[in-house]
Amino acid sequence: MKIKLFITGGTIDCEKIEGKDKYIFGKTHLPEMLKQGKCLVKISLEVLMLKDSIYMDNEDRKKILRSCKNCREDKIIITHGTDTMAETAEVLGKDTKDKTIVLLGAMVPYNKKDSDALFNLGCAISAVQLLPKGVFIVMNGKIFNWNNVRKNKEIGIFEVRK
């Protein structure tokens, strides 16, 4: 089994944050994260973009959807910014039925102390292998269906939509 991992940016991969909403990106940290986690699963990485999700638009989401539909693998992980992760999951969930897709991100960048990035990546790698076909968000040890999740920005967690 081989997993496809699409990289789109977000806090998980940013180098630093300037001000409230200016995320600075260099290169992706995913290869070193997989190495640090001693991952033994075959994962093919592809950078689609390095962008803060608040700046993602419909064209970016279409690109993510096309990439998922066109890849050979049926197990897909997508790193994504948390602010609009639920919106992207909805686009994918409405139009993808034959693959297992897991989106993940981080509240603290990978390269900062006390980051949740490595934990979330490990959870996503396990989840994508075990979940049925569908689209899911995996954050902080919890799994959410694409059509019943929201980010609670006040306390910085994902939760079931009420």
N, C-alpha and C positions, 0 to 999 in steps of 0.2 A: 504494500500500500504506500502511495506517495500522496503527500498533502501539498496543496498549493497555498502559498502565503502571499497575499497582496498587501503591499505597504502603501498607505495613503497619507501618512503624517500624523498630526495630532500631538498632544502633550507627550505621549509615550516616546516619541522620536525627536522632540525638539531639543536644541542645544541649550537655549536659555529663553527666558521670558522677559521682555522689556515692557515696562508699564503694565497695563491691565490686559491688553489684547494683542500685543505684538510678539508673536512666536518666531524665533529665529531657528532655521533649520540648516544643517550642514549635510551630513550623510546619515543614512539609516543606521541604527544601533542593533537591528535585528540579528545580523550574523554573530555579533559578540554576545548577545543575549542567549542565543541558542547554544553557543559554545559554553558560556558560563553555566547554563542549566544542564549541561552534559546531555543534550537531547540526542536520542538514538533513532528517532523517527526520520524517515526520508522526507525532507521538506524542500520544495523548490520556491525560492524567493523571487518576487518581481515588484519593483518600485513603480507604482502608477503615478504617484505624486507625493510631494512632501508639503502638506498644506494644513493649516489650522482649519478644523471643520466649520468654524463660523464663517469662513470664506468659501466654503464649498457651494456650488450651485447645481442646477439640474444637469448641466453638461458633465460635471464631475461624477455625479451619481450614475448617469447613463454610461460613462466610461467604465465605472466599477461593475455595473450590471453586464455590459458587453464582455468584459474580461472574465467574469464568472461564467457566463454562458459559453464562451468560446474556449475555455481551458479544458483539457482532457480529464483532469482530475475531478472526482465527484466529492472530494472533501476539501473545503476551502476555509482558510482563516484570513480575516481582513483586519489589519490594524487601522484604527480610526480615531479621530478626535471625539471626545465624549459629548461635546455640546450638541452635535447633530447626528450622533450615531443612530438614534432611534429612527430618524427620518430616512437615513440610508437603508437601514434594516427593513423599513416598510417598503421602499422601492424594490429591494431584492425579494422580499417575502411575497409580494403580489405577483411577481413574474418569474420566480424560480421554484420549481417543484421537484426537480430530479437530482438535487445535490444537497449536501449538508454544508451549510455556511455558518461560520461563527465569527462575529465581530467582537473585538476587544480593544481596550485603550488603557489609559492610566490617568489618575488624578495628579500624580507627581511624575515628572520626567524620569526616564530610566537612569540618567546620569546624575541624579540628585539623591541625597540621603533620604532614607525612608520611602523610596519609590515603591509603588504597588505593581510596577510594570512586569517584573519577572514572574511574580505570582500569577498575575492575570494571563500572561503568555502560557505558562505551564498548564493552567486550568483550561485554556482554550485548546491547547494541543490534545489534552485528554478528552475534552468534551467532543471535539469534532470526530474523534474515533468512535465514540460511544452513542452519540445522538442519532435519531432517525433523520431522514431527509427533511429539510426545512431550514429556516433562518432563525438564528438565535444570537442574543447578546450574552456574553459571559464576562462578568465583572465581579471582582472581590469574592470569588468562590460561589457565586450564584449564577444560575442559568435562567434566562428570560426568553419567552417566545416573542418574535418580532412584533406581533400585533397586540401585545399587552405589556408594554414596558415604557417607562419614562425616566428621565434623569431628574432627580430632585436636586435642583441647583442650590437650594438653601442649605442642605446638609452634605452635598457632594456625594450622593450615592444613586445607584439605579434601583428602581422599585417597580412593583406591579402597578400598572396604570389604574387609577381609581375612577 
